[in-house]
Amino acid sequence: MVSIKKRFIAEARCPSCQQQDVLRWWIASNIEWVECVECDFVQQRLPQSVEKSGHQEQTMIGIFRPD
Ligand SMILES: [Zn+2]
């Protein structure tokens, strides 16, 4: 496993506990994650580039399932 760096989002406010500078984000498996260190808030979303094309996922499936 590659170690994942989690970065705090400056001046971001948690939508759950409303505290500031508590959110941090990282990317794992082409999914962008955001979590709060003060409460249980977790959000995941696809990066915009992947979301728009949808092509990258098909390419990866081809790589992992060689016929
Ligand atoms: Zn929070």
N, CA, C, O and the ligand as a Tripos MOL2 file, in Angstrom:
@<TRIPOS>MOLECULE
protein
  269   267    68     0     0
PROTEIN
NO_CHARGES

@<TRIPOS>ATOM
      1 N           0.8290   -1.2070    0.0000 N.3       1 MET1
      2 CA          0.0000    0.0000    0.0000 C.3       1 MET1
      3 C           0.8640    1.2580    0.0000 C.2       1 MET1
      4 O           1.8660    1.3540    0.7080 O.2       1 MET1
      5 N           0.4480    2.1920   -0.8000 N.am      2 VAL2
      6 CA          1.1270    3.4840   -0.8140 C.3       2 VAL2
      7 C           0.5740    4.3350    0.3290 C.2       2 VAL2
      8 O          -0.6390    4.4300    0.5180 O.2       2 VAL2
      9 N           1.4640    4.9400    1.0730 N.am      3 SER3
     10 CA          1.0000    5.8000    2.1640 C.3       3 SER3
     11 C           0.2600    7.0080    1.6030 C.2       3 SER3
     12 O           0.6770    7.5980    0.6060 O.2       3 SER3
     13 N          -0.8210    7.3630    2.2410 N.am      4 ILE4
     14 CA         -1.6720    8.4490    1.7600 C.3       4 ILE4
     15 C          -1.4860    9.6800    2.6360 C.2       4 ILE4
     16 O          -1.6050    9.6230    3.8600 O.2       4 ILE4
     17 N          -1.1950   10.7850    1.9770 N.am      5 LYS5
     18 CA         -1.0600   12.0380    2.7250 C.3       5 LYS5
     19 C          -2.4120   12.7250    2.8520 C.2       5 LYS5
     20 O          -3.0760   12.9890    1.8500 O.2       5 LYS5
     21 N          -2.8110   13.0090    4.0600 N.am      6 LYS6
     22 CA         -4.0440   13.7440    4.2870 C.3       6 LYS6
     23 C          -3.7060   15.1960    4.5770 C.2       6 LYS6
     24 O          -2.8730   15.5050    5.4290 O.2       6 LYS6
     25 N          -4.3680   16.0700    3.8520 N.am      7 ARG7
     26 CA         -4.0710   17.4960    3.9980 C.3       7 ARG7
     27 C          -5.2700   18.2470    4.5640 C.2       7 ARG7
     28 O          -6.4080   18.0250    4.1510 O.2       7 ARG7
     29 N          -5.0050   19.1240    5.4980 N.am      8 PHE8
     30 CA         -6.0770   19.9600    6.0250 C.3       8 PHE8
     31 C          -6.4960   20.9990    4.9900 C.2       8 PHE8
     32 O          -5.6610   21.5430    4.2670 O.2       8 PHE8
     33 N          -7.7770   21.2630    4.9290 N.am      9 ILE9
     34 CA         -8.3090   22.2660    4.0230 C.3       9 ILE9
     35 C          -8.4040   23.5830    4.7870 C.2       9 ILE9
     36 O          -9.1940   23.7170    5.7220 O.2       9 ILE9
     37 N          -7.5940   24.5430    4.3800 N.am     10 ALA10
     38 CA         -7.5290   25.8120    5.1010 C.3      10 ALA10
     39 C          -8.8670   26.5430    5.0570 C.2      10 ALA10
     40 O          -9.4700   26.6980    3.9950 O.2      10 ALA10
     41 N          -9.3140   26.9830    6.2140 N.am     11 GLU11
     42 CA        -10.5130   27.8140    6.3610 C.3      11 GLU11
     43 C         -11.7980   27.1040    5.9540 C.2      11 GLU11
     44 O         -12.8370   27.7480    5.8030 O.2      11 GLU11
     45 N         -11.7440   25.8020    5.7760 N.am     12 ALA12
     46 CA        -12.9650   25.0690    5.4440 C.3      12 ALA12
     47 C         -13.7590   24.7950    6.7160 C.2      12 ALA12
     48 O         -13.1930   24.5600    7.7830 O.2      12 ALA12
     49 N         -15.0700   24.8290    6.5790 N.am     13 ARG13
     50 CA        -15.9370   24.6060    7.7290 C.3      13 ARG13
     51 C         -16.6700   23.2760    7.5760 C.2      13 ARG13
     52 O         -17.2030   22.9680    6.5100 O.2      13 ARG13
     53 N         -16.6900   22.5090    8.6320 N.am     14 CYS14
     54 CA        -17.3800   21.2230    8.5810 C.3      14 CYS14
     55 C         -18.8900   21.4480    8.5210 C.2      14 CYS14
     56 O         -19.4370   22.1740    9.3510 O.2      14 CYS14
     57 N         -19.5720   20.8320    7.5480 N.am     15 PRO15
     58 CA        -21.0250   21.0070    7.4320 C.3      15 PRO15
     59 C         -21.7860   20.2980    8.5480 C.2      15 PRO15
     60 O         -22.9800   20.5340    8.7320 O.2      15 PRO15
     61 N         -21.1220   19.4560    9.2710 N.am     16 SER16
     62 CA        -21.7880   18.6920   10.3320 C.3      16 SER16
     63 C         -21.6560   19.3680   11.6930 C.2      16 SER16
     64 O         -22.6640   19.6440   12.3450 O.2      16 SER16
     65 N         -20.4210   19.6380   12.1320 N.am     17 CYS17
     66 CA        -20.2110   20.2080   13.4680 C.3      17 CYS17
     67 C         -19.9310   21.7080   13.4270 C.2      17 CYS17
     68 O         -19.8250   22.3500   14.4720 O.2      17 CYS17
     69 N         -19.8090   22.2760   12.2030 N.am     18 GLN18
     70 CA        -19.6770   23.7200   12.0010 C.3      18 GLN18
     71 C         -18.3550   24.2920   12.5040 C.2      18 GLN18
     72 O         -18.2240   25.5100   12.6260 O.2      18 GLN18
     73 N         -17.3980   23.4590   12.7920 N.am     19 GLN19
     74 CA        -16.1000   23.9660   13.2300 C.3      19 GLN19
     75 C         -15.2240   24.2500   12.0190 C.2      19 GLN19
     76 O         -15.4160   23.6800   10.9460 O.2      19 GLN19
     77 N         -14.2610   25.1400   12.2110 N.am     20 GLN20
     78 CA        -13.4080   25.5480   11.1090 C.3      20 GLN20
     79 C         -12.0260   24.9190   11.2360 C.2      20 GLN20
     80 O         -11.5550   24.6400   12.3390 O.2      20 GLN20
     81 N         -11.3770   24.6990   10.0760 N.am     21 ASP21
     82 CA        -10.0360   24.1000   10.0320 C.3      21 ASP21
     83 C          -9.9960   22.7020   10.6390 C.2      21 ASP21
     84 O          -9.0090   22.3250   11.2710 O.2      21 ASP21
     85 N         -11.0480   21.9460   10.4520 N.am     22 VAL22
     86 CA        -11.0790   20.5810   10.9600 C.3      22 VAL22
     87 C         -11.1960   19.5540    9.8260 C.2      22 VAL22
     88 O         -11.1280   18.3480   10.0620 O.2      22 VAL22
     89 N         -11.3740   20.0490    8.5930 N.am     23 LEU23
     90 CA        -11.5400   19.1390    7.4590 C.3      23 LEU23
     91 C         -10.2020   18.8190    6.8310 C.2      23 LEU23
     92 O          -9.3510   19.6950    6.6780 O.2      23 LEU23
     93 N         -10.0200   17.5720    6.4690 N.am     24 ARG24
     94 CA         -8.8360   17.2000    5.7030 C.3      24 ARG24
     95 C          -9.2520   16.2610    4.5830 C.2      24 ARG24
     96 O         -10.2630   15.5670    4.6840 O.2      24 ARG24
     97 N          -8.4680   16.2450    3.5170 N.am     25 TRP25
     98 CA         -8.8520   15.4740    2.3320 C.3      25 TRP25
     99 C          -7.6580   14.6900    1.8070 C.2      25 TRP25
    100 O          -6.4970   14.9970    2.0780 O.2      25 TRP25
    101 N          -8.0020   13.6740    1.0500 N.am     26 TRP26
    102 CA         -6.9810   12.8770    0.3750 C.3      26 TRP26
    103 C          -7.6490   12.1360   -0.7720 C.2      26 TRP26
    104 O          -8.8770   12.0890   -0.8560 O.2      26 TRP26
    105 N          -6.8530   11.5630   -1.6460 N.am     27 ILE27
    106 CA         -7.3950   10.8130   -2.7790 C.3      27 ILE27
    107 C          -6.9400    9.3710   -2.6940 C.2      27 ILE27
    108 O          -5.7500    9.0950   -2.5460 O.2      27 ILE27
    109 N          -7.8820    8.4580   -2.7870 N.am     28 ALA28
    110 CA         -7.5750    7.0300   -2.7750 C.3      28 ALA28
    111 C          -8.4490    6.3360   -3.8090 C.2      28 ALA28
    112 O          -9.6660    6.5220   -3.8260 O.2      28 ALA28
    113 N          -7.8310    5.5400   -4.6650 N.am     29 SER29
    114 CA         -8.5540    4.7850   -5.6960 C.3      29 SER29
    115 C          -9.4310    5.6880   -6.5540 C.2      29 SER29
    116 O         -10.5820    5.3580   -6.8410 O.2      29 SER29
    117 N          -8.8740    6.8410   -6.9660 N.am     30 ASN30
    118 CA         -9.5960    7.7870   -7.8260 C.3      30 ASN30
    119 C         -10.8060    8.4080   -7.1440 C.2      30 ASN30
    120 O         -11.6390    9.0230   -7.8090 O.2      30 ASN30
    121 N         -10.9150    8.2610   -5.8600 N.am     31 ILE31
    122 CA        -12.0140    8.8840   -5.1280 C.3      31 ILE31
    123 C         -11.4380    9.9200   -4.1750 C.2      31 ILE31
    124 O         -10.4680    9.6680   -3.4610 O.2      31 ILE31
    125 N         -12.0560   11.0790   -4.1840 N.am     32 GLU32
    126 CA        -11.6200   12.1560   -3.3070 C.3      32 GLU32
    127 C         -12.3880   12.0470   -1.9900 C.2      32 GLU32
    128 O         -13.6180   12.0320   -1.9770 O.2      32 GLU32
    129 N         -11.6540   11.9730   -0.8940 N.am     33 TRP33
    130 CA        -12.2740   11.8300    0.4160 C.3      33 TRP33
    131 C         -12.0830   13.1010    1.2280 C.2      33 TRP33
    132 O         -11.0370   13.7480    1.1660 O.2      33 TRP33
    133 N         -13.1110   13.4440    1.9870 N.am     34 VAL34
    134 CA        -13.0070   14.5500    2.9320 C.3      34 VAL34
    135 C         -13.5240   14.0510    4.2760 C.2      34 VAL34
    136 O         -14.5910   13.4420    4.3560 O.2      34 VAL34
    137 N         -12.7630   14.3150    5.3210 N.am     35 GLU35
    138 CA        -13.2430   13.9050    6.6320 C.3      35 GLU35
    139 C         -13.0050   15.0050    7.6480 C.2      35 GLU35
    140 O         -12.1320   15.8570    7.4780 O.2      35 GLU35
    141 N         -13.7900   14.9700    8.6970 N.am     36 CYS36
    142 CA        -13.6530   15.9180    9.7940 C.3      36 CYS36
    143 C         -12.9530   15.2120   10.9460 C.2      36 CYS36
    144 O         -13.2430   14.0540   11.2440 O.2      36 CYS36
    145 N         -12.0310   15.9150   11.5880 N.am     37 VAL37
    146 CA        -11.2980   15.2940   12.6940 C.3      37 VAL37
    147 C         -12.0190   15.4930   14.0310 C.2      37 VAL37
    148 O         -11.6180   14.9240   15.0470 O.2      37 VAL37
    149 N         -13.0790   16.2980   14.0250 N.am     38 GLU38
    150 CA        -13.7950   16.5990   15.2660 C.3      38 GLU38
    151 C         -15.0970   15.8170   15.4160 C.2      38 GLU38
    152 O         -15.5930   15.6320   16.5270 O.2      38 GLU38
    153 N         -15.6430   15.3620   14.2930 N.am     39 CYS39
    154 CA        -16.8890   14.5830   14.3670 C.3      39 CYS39
    155 C         -16.8080   13.4400   13.3600 C.2      39 CYS39
    156 O         -15.7290   13.1510   12.8440 O.2      39 CYS39
    157 N         -17.9080   12.8020   13.0810 N.am     40 ASP40
    158 CA        -17.9050   11.6140   12.2270 C.3      40 ASP40
    159 C         -18.1520   11.9150   10.7570 C.2      40 ASP40
    160 O         -18.3710   10.9980    9.9650 O.2      40 ASP40
    161 N         -18.1200   13.1910   10.3850 N.am     41 PHE41
    162 CA        -18.4140   13.5570    9.0070 C.3      41 PHE41
    163 C         -17.3830   12.9920    8.0290 C.2      41 PHE41
    164 O         -16.1810   13.1980    8.1940 O.2      41 PHE41
    165 N         -17.8650   12.2830    7.0160 N.am     42 VAL42
    166 CA        -17.0080   11.7760    5.9460 C.3      42 VAL42
    167 C         -17.7440   11.9680    4.6250 C.2      42 VAL42
    168 O         -18.9370   11.6830    4.5210 O.2      42 VAL42
    169 N         -17.0210   12.4540    3.6150 N.am     43 GLN43
    170 CA        -17.6350   12.6360    2.3090 C.3      43 GLN43
    171 C         -16.7010   12.0610    1.2640 C.2      43 GLN43
    172 O         -15.4820   12.2010    1.3660 O.2      43 GLN43
    173 N         -17.2740   11.4140    0.2570 N.am     44 GLN44
    174 CA        -16.4470   10.9180   -0.8350 C.3      44 GLN44
    175 C         -17.0590   11.3310   -2.1570 C.2      44 GLN44
    176 O         -18.2800   11.3970   -2.3000 O.2      44 GLN44
    177 N         -16.1940   11.6100   -3.1220 N.am     45 ARG45
    178 CA        -16.6880   12.0110   -4.4380 C.3      45 ARG45
    179 C         -15.6120   11.7320   -5.4730 C.2      45 ARG45
    180 O         -14.4200   11.7270   -5.1670 O.2      45 ARG45
    181 N         -16.0530   11.5020   -6.7010 N.am     46 LEU46
    182 CA        -15.0990   11.2800   -7.7730 C.3      46 LEU46
    183 C         -14.4940   12.6040   -8.1960 C.2      46 LEU46
    184 O         -15.1970   13.6130   -8.2510 O.2      46 LEU46
    185 N         -13.2000   12.6210   -8.4970 N.am     47 PRO47
    186 CA        -12.5910   13.8170   -9.0760 C.3      47 PRO47
    187 C         -13.3000   14.1930  -10.3730 C.2      47 PRO47
    188 O         -13.7920   13.3120  -11.0780 O.2      47 PRO47
    189 N         -13.3610   15.4790  -10.7010 N.am     48 GLN48
    190 CA        -14.1380   15.9410  -11.8470 C.3      48 GLN48
    191 C         -13.6700   15.3280  -13.1650 C.2      48 GLN48
    192 O         -14.4930   15.0300  -14.0310 O.2      48 GLN48
    193 N         -12.3880   15.1390  -13.3270 N.am     49 SER49
    194 CA        -11.8730   14.6150  -14.5940 C.3      49 SER49
    195 C         -12.4180   13.2150  -14.8600 C.2      49 SER49
    196 O         -12.7920   12.8980  -15.9890 O.2      49 SER49
    197 N         -12.4650   12.3890  -13.8440 N.am     50 VAL50
    198 CA        -12.9700   11.0290  -13.9960 C.3      50 VAL50
    199 C         -14.4790   11.0500  -14.1890 C.2      50 VAL50
    200 O         -15.0250   10.2940  -14.9930 O.2      50 VAL50
    201 N         -15.1450   11.9230  -13.4450 N.am     51 GLU51
    202 CA        -16.5950   11.9940  -13.4870 C.3      51 GLU51
    203 C         -17.0890   12.3540  -14.8810 C.2      51 GLU51
    204 O         -18.1060   11.8240  -15.3310 O.2      51 GLU51
    205 N         -16.3870   13.2430  -15.5690 N.am     52 LYS52
    206 CA        -16.8260   13.7130  -16.8750 C.3      52 LYS52
    207 C         -16.6350   12.6470  -17.9550 C.2      52 LYS52
    208 O         -17.5490   12.3990  -18.7410 O.2      52 LYS52
    209 N         -15.4890   12.0310  -18.0030 N.am     53 SER53
    210 CA        -15.2000   11.1260  -19.1030 C.3      53 SER53
    211 C         -15.8370    9.7510  -18.9290 C.2      53 SER53
    212 O         -16.5050    9.2510  -19.8340 O.2      53 SER53
    213 N         -15.6270    9.1400  -17.7570 N.am     54 GLY54
    214 CA        -16.1100    7.7950  -17.5540 C.3      54 GLY54
    215 C         -15.2910    6.7830  -18.3450 C.2      54 GLY54
    216 O         -15.5520    5.5810  -18.3000 O.2      54 GLY54
    217 N         -14.3120    7.2800  -19.0590 N.am     55 HIS55
    218 CA        -13.5170    6.4360  -19.9420 C.3      55 HIS55
    219 C         -12.4010    5.7380  -19.1710 C.2      55 HIS55
    220 O         -12.0120    4.6180  -19.5000 O.2      55 HIS55
    221 N         -11.8970    6.4050  -18.1540 N.am     56 GLN56
    222 CA        -10.7520    5.8960  -17.4210 C.3      56 GLN56
    223 C         -11.0740    4.5690  -16.7250 C.2      56 GLN56
    224 O         -10.2380    3.6680  -16.6630 O.2      56 GLN56
    225 N         -12.2750    4.4690  -16.2130 N.am     57 GLU57
    226 CA        -12.6500    3.2610  -15.4930 C.3      57 GLU57
    227 C         -12.6370    2.0430  -16.4180 C.2      57 GLU57
    228 O         -12.1620    0.9730  -16.0390 O.2      57 GLU57
    229 N         -13.1600    2.2150  -17.6250 N.am     58 GLN58
    230 CA        -13.1890    1.1080  -18.5700 C.3      58 GLN58
    231 C         -11.7730    0.6460  -18.9220 C.2      58 GLN58
    232 O         -11.5040   -0.5470  -19.0590 O.2      58 GLN58
    233 N         -10.8870    1.6170  -19.0640 N.am     59 THR59
    234 CA         -9.4930    1.2930  -19.3810 C.3      59 THR59
    235 C          -8.8720    0.4560  -18.2680 C.2      59 THR59
    236 O          -8.1450   -0.5020  -18.5360 O.2      59 THR59
    237 N          -9.1580    0.8170  -17.0250 N.am     60 MET60
    238 CA         -8.5830    0.1050  -15.8880 C.3      60 MET60
    239 C          -9.1150   -1.3170  -15.8040 C.2      60 MET60
    240 O          -8.3640   -2.2400  -15.4880 O.2      60 MET60
    241 N         -10.3980   -1.5040  -16.0810 N.am     61 ILE61
    242 CA        -10.9790   -2.8480  -16.0670 C.3      61 ILE61
    243 C         -10.2830   -3.7300  -17.1030 C.2      61 ILE61
    244 O         -10.0200   -4.9080  -16.8610 O.2      61 ILE61
    245 N          -9.9910   -3.1350  -18.2640 N.am     62 GLY62
    246 CA         -9.2880   -3.8810  -19.3020 C.3      62 GLY62
    247 C          -7.9120   -4.3240  -18.8540 C.2      62 GLY62
    248 O          -7.4440   -5.4030  -19.2180 O.2      62 GLY62
    249 N          -7.2660   -3.4790  -18.0610 N.am     63 ILE63
    250 CA         -5.9240   -3.8040  -17.5990 C.3      63 ILE63
    251 C          -5.9530   -4.9500  -16.5890 C.2      63 ILE63
    252 O          -5.1270   -5.8620  -16.6420 O.2      63 ILE63
    253 N          -6.9230   -4.8880  -15.6630 N.am     64 PHE64
    254 CA         -6.9490   -5.8790  -14.6040 C.3      64 PHE64
    255 C          -7.5970   -7.1970  -15.0210 C.2      64 PHE64
    256 O          -7.4460   -8.2070  -14.3330 O.2      64 PHE64
    257 N          -8.3190   -7.1950  -16.1440 N.am     65 ARG65
    258 CA         -8.9460   -8.4380  -16.5920 C.3      65 ARG65
    259 C          -8.5040   -8.7710  -18.0220 C.2      65 ARG65
    260 O          -9.2890   -8.6240  -18.9590 O.2      65 ARG65
    261 N          -7.2800   -9.2080  -18.1940 N.am     66 PRO66
    262 CA         -6.8000   -9.5340  -19.5450 C.3      66 PRO66
    263 C          -7.4560  -10.8020  -20.0760 C.2      66 PRO66
    264 O          -7.5370  -11.8120  -19.3770 O.2      66 PRO66
    265 N          -7.9200  -10.7390  -21.3110 N.am     67 ASP67
    266 CA         -8.5320  -11.9240  -21.9180 C.3      67 ASP67
    267 C          -7.5260  -12.6470  -22.8000 C.2      67 ASP67
    268 O          -7.8550  -13.6710  -23.4000 O.2      67 ASP67
    269 ZN        -17.1610   18.0470   11.9560 Zn       68 ZN68
@<TRIPOS>BOND
     1     1     2 1
     2     2     3 1
     3     3     4 2
     4     3     5 am
     5     5     6 1
     6     6     7 1
     7     7     8 2
     8     7     9 am
     9     9    10 1
    10    10    11 1
    11    11    12 2
    12    11    13 am
    13    13    14 1
    14    14    15 1
    15    15    16 2
    16    15    17 am
    17    17    18 1
    18    18    19 1
    19    19    20 2
    20    19    21 am
    21    21    22 1
    22    22    23 1
    23    23    24 2
    24    23    25 am
    25    25    26 1
    26    26    27 1
    27    27    28 2
    28    27    29 am
    29    29    30 1
    30    30    31 1
    31    31    32 2
    32    31    33 am
    33    33    34 1
    34    34    35 1
    35    35    36 2
    36    35    37 am
    37    37    38 1
    38    38    39 1
    39    39    40 2
    40    39    41 am
    41    41    42 1
    42    42    43 1
    43    43    44 2
    44    43    45 am
    45    45    46 1
    46    46    47 1
    47    47    48 2
    48    47    49 am
    49    49    50 1
    50    50    51 1
    51    51    52 2
    52    51    53 am
    53    53    54 1
    54    54    55 1
    55    55    56 2
    56    55    57 am
    57    57    58 1
    58    58    59 1
    59    59    60 2
    60    59    61 am
    61    61    62 1
    62    62    63 1
    63    63    64 2
    64    63    65 am
    65    65    66 1
    66    66    67 1
    67    67    68 2
    68    67    69 am
    69    69    70 1
    70    70    71 1
    71    71    72 2
    72    71    73 am
    73    73    74 1
    74    74    75 1
    75    75    76 2
    76    75    77 am
    77    77    78 1
    78    78    79 1
    79    79    80 2
    80    79    81 am
    81    81    82 1
    82    82    83 1
    83    83    84 2
    84    83    85 am
    85    85    86 1
    86    86    87 1
    87    87    88 2
    88    87    89 am
    89    89    90 1
    90    90    91 1
    91    91    92 2
    92    91    93 am
    93    93    94 1
    94    94    95 1
    95    95    96 2
    96    95    97 am
    97    97    98 1
    98    98    99 1
    99    99   100 2
   100    99   101 am
   101   101   102 1
   102   102   103 1
   103   103   104 2
   104   103   105 am
   105   105   106 1
   106   106   107 1
   107   107   108 2
   108   107   109 am
   109   109   110 1
   110   110   111 1
   111   111   112 2
   112   111   113 am
   113   113   114 1
   114   114   115 1
   115   115   116 2
   116   115   117 am
   117   117   118 1
   118   118   119 1
   119   119   120 2
   120   119   121 am
   121   121   122 1
   122   122   123 1
   123   123   124 2
   124   123   125 am
   125   125   126 1
   126   126   127 1
   127   127   128 2
   128   127   129 am
   129   129   130 1
   130   130   131 1
   131   131   132 2
   132   131   133 am
   133   133   134 1
   134   134   135 1
   135   135   136 2
   136   135   137 am
   137   137   138 1
   138   138   139 1
   139   139   140 2
   140   139   141 am
   141   141   142 1
   142   142   143 1
   143   143   144 2
   144   143   145 am
   145   145   146 1
   146   146   147 1
   147   147   148 2
   148   147   149 am
   149   149   150 1
   150   150   151 1
   151   151   152 2
   152   151   153 am
   153   153   154 1
   154   154   155 1
   155   155   156 2
   156   155   157 am
   157   157   158 1
   158   158   159 1
   159   159   160 2
   160   159   161 am
   161   161   162 1
   162   162   163 1
   163   163   164 2
   164   163   165 am
   165   165   166 1
   166   166   167 1
   167   167   168 2
   168   167   169 am
   169   169   170 1
   170   170   171 1
   171   171   172 2
   172   171   173 am
   173   173   174 1
   174   174   175 1
   175   175   176 2
   176   175   177 am
   177   177   178 1
   178   178   179 1
   179   179   180 2
   180   179   181 am
   181   181   182 1
   182   182   183 1
   183   183   184 2
   184   183   185 am
   185   185   186 1
   186   186   187 1
   187   187   188 2
   188   187   189 am
   189   189   190 1
   190   190   191 1
   191   191   192 2
   192   191   193 am
   193   193   194 1
   194   194   195 1
   195   195   196 2
   196   195   197 am
   197   197   198 1
   198   198   199 1
   199   199   200 2
   200   199   201 am
   201   201   202 1
   202   202   203 1
   203   203   204 2
   204   203   205 am
   205   205   206 1
   206   206   207 1
   207   207   208 2
   208   207   209 am
   209   209   210 1
   210   210   211 1
   211   211   212 2
   212   211   213 am
   213   213   214 1
   214   214   215 1
   215   215   216 2
   216   215   217 am
   217   217   218 1
   218   218   219 1
   219   219   220 2
   220   219   221 am
   221   221   222 1
   222   222   223 1
   223   223   224 2
   224   223   225 am
   225   225   226 1
   226   226   227 1
   227   227   228 2
   228   227   229 am
   229   229   230 1
   230   230   231 1
   231   231   232 2
   232   231   233 am
   233   233   234 1
   234   234   235 1
   235   235   236 2
   236   235   237 am
   237   237   238 1
   238   238   239 1
   239   239   240 2
   240   239   241 am
   241   241   242 1
   242   242   243 1
   243   243   244 2
   244   243   245 am
   245   245   246 1
   246   246   247 1
   247   247   248 2
   248   247   249 am
   249   249   250 1
   250   250   251 1
   251   251   252 2
   252   251   253 am
   253   253   254 1
   254   254   255 1
   255   255   256 2
   256   255   257 am
   257   257   258 1
   258   258   259 1
   259   259   260 2
   260   259   261 am
   261   261   262 1
   262   262   263 1
   263   263   264 2
   264   263   265 am
   265   265   266 1
   266   266   267 1
   267   267   268 2
@<TRIPOS>SUBSTRUCTURE
     1 MET1         2 RESIDUE 1 A MET
     2 VAL2         6 RESIDUE 1 A VAL
     3 SER3        10 RESIDUE 1 A SER
     4 ILE4        14 RESIDUE 1 A ILE
     5 LYS5        18 RESIDUE 1 A LYS
     6 LYS6        22 RESIDUE 1 A LYS
     7 ARG7        26 RESIDUE 1 A ARG
     8 PHE8        30 RESIDUE 1 A PHE
     9 ILE9        34 RESIDUE 1 A ILE
    10 ALA10       38 RESIDUE 1 A ALA
    11 GLU11       42 RESIDUE 1 A GLU
    12 ALA12       46 RESIDUE 1 A ALA
    13 ARG13       50 RESIDUE 1 A ARG
    14 CYS14       54 RESIDUE 1 A CYS
    15 PRO15       58 RESIDUE 1 A PRO
    16 SER16       62 RESIDUE 1 A SER
    17 CYS17       66 RESIDUE 1 A CYS
    18 GLN18       70 RESIDUE 1 A GLN
    19 GLN19       74 RESIDUE 1 A GLN
    20 GLN20       78 RESIDUE 1 A GLN
    21 ASP21       82 RESIDUE 1 A ASP
    22 VAL22       86 RESIDUE 1 A VAL
    23 LEU23       90 RESIDUE 1 A LEU
    24 ARG24       94 RESIDUE 1 A ARG
    25 TRP25       98 RESIDUE 1 A TRP
    26 TRP26      102 RESIDUE 1 A TRP
    27 ILE27      106 RESIDUE 1 A ILE
    28 ALA28      110 RESIDUE 1 A ALA
    29 SER29      114 RESIDUE 1 A SER
    30 ASN30      118 RESIDUE 1 A ASN
    31 ILE31      122 RESIDUE 1 A ILE
    32 GLU32      126 RESIDUE 1 A GLU
    33 TRP33      130 RESIDUE 1 A TRP
    34 VAL34      134 RESIDUE 1 A VAL
    35 GLU35      138 RESIDUE 1 A GLU
    36 CYS36      142 RESIDUE 1 A CYS
    37 VAL37      146 RESIDUE 1 A VAL
    38 GLU38      150 RESIDUE 1 A GLU
    39 CYS39      154 RESIDUE 1 A CYS
    40 ASP40      158 RESIDUE 1 A ASP
    41 PHE41      162 RESIDUE 1 A PHE
    42 VAL42      166 RESIDUE 1 A VAL
    43 GLN43      170 RESIDUE 1 A GLN
    44 GLN44      174 RESIDUE 1 A GLN
    45 ARG45      178 RESIDUE 1 A ARG
    46 LEU46      182 RESIDUE 1 A LEU
    47 PRO47      186 RESIDUE 1 A PRO
    48 GLN48      190 RESIDUE 1 A GLN
    49 SER49      194 RESIDUE 1 A SER
    50 VAL50      198 RESIDUE 1 A VAL
    51 GLU51      202 RESIDUE 1 A GLU
    52 LYS52      206 RESIDUE 1 A LYS
    53 SER53      210 RESIDUE 1 A SER
    54 GLY54      214 RESIDUE 1 A GLY
    55 HIS55      218 RESIDUE 1 A HIS
    56 GLN56      222 RESIDUE 1 A GLN
    57 GLU57      226 RESIDUE 1 A GLU
    58 GLN58      230 RESIDUE 1 A GLN
    59 THR59      234 RESIDUE 1 A THR
    60 MET60      238 RESIDUE 1 A MET
    61 ILE61      242 RESIDUE 1 A ILE
    62 GLY62      246 RESIDUE 1 A GLY
    63 ILE63      250 RESIDUE 1 A ILE
    64 PHE64      254 RESIDUE 1 A PHE
    65 ARG65      258 RESIDUE 1 A ARG
    66 PRO66      262 RESIDUE 1 A PRO
    67 ASP67      266 RESIDUE 1 A ASP
    68 ZN68       269 GROUP 0 **** ****
